Amino acid sequence: MITLSTIGKQYDLGTVKIDALKNLSLTIDRGEYIAVMGPSGSGKSTLLHILGILDTASSGRYLLEDYDITNLPDREQARIRNKHFGFIFQSFNLFPELSALENVMLPMSYAGIAYSKRKDRAAALLEDVGLQHRMHHLPTMMSGGEQQRVAIARALSNDPDLILADEPTGNLPSDKGEEILTLLESLNQRGVTIVMVTHNDAQAERARRTIHLKDGSLLEQDSLQGGQSNLQASGEAIHV
C-alpha cells in the first residue's frame, strides 16, 4: 500500500539543522494495524505527518501503491490527502463553532459531495460511534471521549484507506481511552489500515506490528503472529 524509501526530513532552525528523520525505509501493507513508538523527539509525529502528506520529506521517495507522490503540487497533495487518509489527533482538532454533525460533514464538502449525501453519511457515522444523541451539540458541550469519537467519525467521512492517529487517547482518562482503542480495533477488523503513534506499551501490544524510532531512525519492528493477511487480500487497490 505504502512504501517509504530512505526518507529524510530536516528542519532549519536558524543556523542549526535538525534531522527529524534519517534515511527511513518502511512498507505498510493494506489492513495492517501499526503502533509507532519512541522517546520524545524520535520522529514519531514527523513520520505520521509525512505519511499523511501533512508535511513533505527533504529526501527519499514516497510511493502510494506504486504511484510516486513525493513531489506533487500542493493542490494534488491535498486531493490525495482528503480522498485516502483520515486523521485523529490527541487534541481532537474539532472546529469549536461547528456541531458534531457539521464537523463530520466538513471533509466531504472539500470532496465535492452533495449536501444531502454528506449530511446523511455524517449522521450515520455519528450513530456508528454511539453519538446519535450529540449530533447538534458543539464540542464544548461534549466530554473528551465524545469529542474524540466525533474526530474518528470525521476521519472516516471520506471512507479512507488509512487512518493516522497521533496519541489518540493522550488527553483522555483510561476508561475513555479504552473505548477509543476498542473502536480503532473494530475499524481495523473491518479492513481499515491504521498507524497509531503511542507512548504506551500496553496500547502498542494491541497492534499487529510495532515500529520503534530513536533519533529519527528506525530501530526495530515487532510483529504479532497471524497478521492481517486476510484483510490485505480483500482490500481494493487505491486509485490515486
Secondary structure, 3 states (H helix, E strand, C coil): CEEEEEEEEEEEECCEEEEEEEEEEEEECCCCEEEEECCCCCCHHHHHHHHCCCCCCCEEEEEECCEECCCCCHHHHHHHHHHHEEEEECCCCCCCCCCHHHHHHHHHHHCCCCHHHHHHHHHHHHHHCCCHHHCCCCHHHCCHHHHHHHHHHHHCCCCCCEEEEECCCCCCCHHHHHHHHHHHHHHHHCCCEEEEECCCHHHHHCCCEEEEEECCEEEEEEECCCCCHHHHHHCCCCCC
